[in-house]
């Protein structure tokens, strides 16, 4: 082993002890951390992660912030393994451990040789095959720019976070400050028109890389709370609007809410329940596509709580000479 190999090993183990490595090997099974079986479908794993992340987020546990933060990190680390299809397959095959690190000797063992340096036993003077061991461990992971003498390095781990937004915040965009799984704080500009389940990727905002390698990314999954009146279909906003019997019969000009404020809507005479009016350009502006949807208003005739004698008499007289059957 020449001085350069020694220097690489010392640089790495100067800040990463054998105990730290063993900690990765003995990290908790990510399936157990998330409380799902090994054959769980991806959607079940996502649901389990969302539930736990919401329960354990430090901002929601001010009385036990330190404990919640530690458990939150464990859950996020577990999801980083089994929530990623590629890493999950590698973990299931035993190629990486629960900390996401390559298992020592995996490739040697599967190639039919002994895991340590390819030798069945150590011999005096061969330094226990350390040259071969560290060549296996570090050789394929040296400098990413083709320099064989560059120090060991790996890209930082991506971190995941679920951000809940009010319906109108998602439609209009918002500025949010979020606490990441590692306890760091991140100021985030949410673009207008984000949808429920959409993932925002913030380049370089994840965990730091090793050996000067690039950091990982922050993946922010958006969860949009429902609204008491509005619903979203694509980029369109849907609203059910109650109207009175006289407005339906005689027509009227009424105020209706939109996601950007109230506007006037003209109801023609004889408007029936279920009729849909379209307000052009009053839907969601999708920042990704540049498209702006419409607002679709479905009217519903609502009778008064109490039918008085005058209304009942008028309709009974009217029915004698104007009978019709809308179900025919």
PEQUITA-V280068 format. One line per field, one symbol per residue. ss: DSSP state (@ for helix, = for strand, . for the rest). phi: phi as a letter, one per 40 degrees, with the letter a starting at -180 (. if undefined). psi: psi as a letter, one per 20 degrees, with the letter a starting at -180 (. if undefined). A space follows every 10 residues. Layout:
BEGIN
ss=???
phi=???
psi=???
END
This chain:
BEGIN
ss=..@@@@@@@@ @@@@@..@@@ @@@@@....@ @@@@...... .@@@@@@@@@ @@@@@@.@@@ .@@@@@@@@@ @@@@@@@@@@ @@..@@@@@@ @@...=.... .=...@@@@@ .......... ......@@@@ @@@@@@@@@@ @......... ...=....== =====.@@@@ @@.======. ....====== ........== ==.......= .......=== ====.....= ===..===== ===.@@@@@@ .=======.. =======... .....====. ....=..... .=..====== =.......@@ @@@@@@@@@@ @@......
phi=.ccccdcccc ccccbbcdcc cccccbdccd ccdcgbcccc cdcccccccd cccccbddcc bccbcccccc cccccccccc cccbdccccc cccgcbcccg cdccgccccc cgbccbggbc acbdgcffgc dcdccccbdc bcdcbgcccc cdabccccbb abbcbcdccc ccgabbbbcc dcgcbbcbcc ccgcbcgcbc bbcgbccccb ggccccbbbb ccbbccbcbc bbbgbcbbbc bcbccccccc gabbcbcbcb hcbcbcccdg ccdgcbbbbc gbcccccccg cbcbbbbbcb cbccdbcccc cccdcccccc bbcabccc
psi=prhggggggh ggihinrhhh ghhghjqqph ghgikqrhjp rhhhgggggg gghghiphhi mhhlgggggg hggggghghh fiiohghggg ghijhqaijj qpppjghghi ijrqhnjjph rqqpijkkkh ggghgghhgi japijjoijq qpqqqqqqqq qpppqqghgh giqrpqpqpr hjirppppop qqjqqpiqpp popjjbqqrq kjrqrarpoo ppopqqqhhq qpocjqpppp opqrhhhggi rrpqpqqrij rqrppoprqk pqqiqpqpop jjbpoohgij qparppopqp ppqqhporhg gggghhghhh ikproii.
END
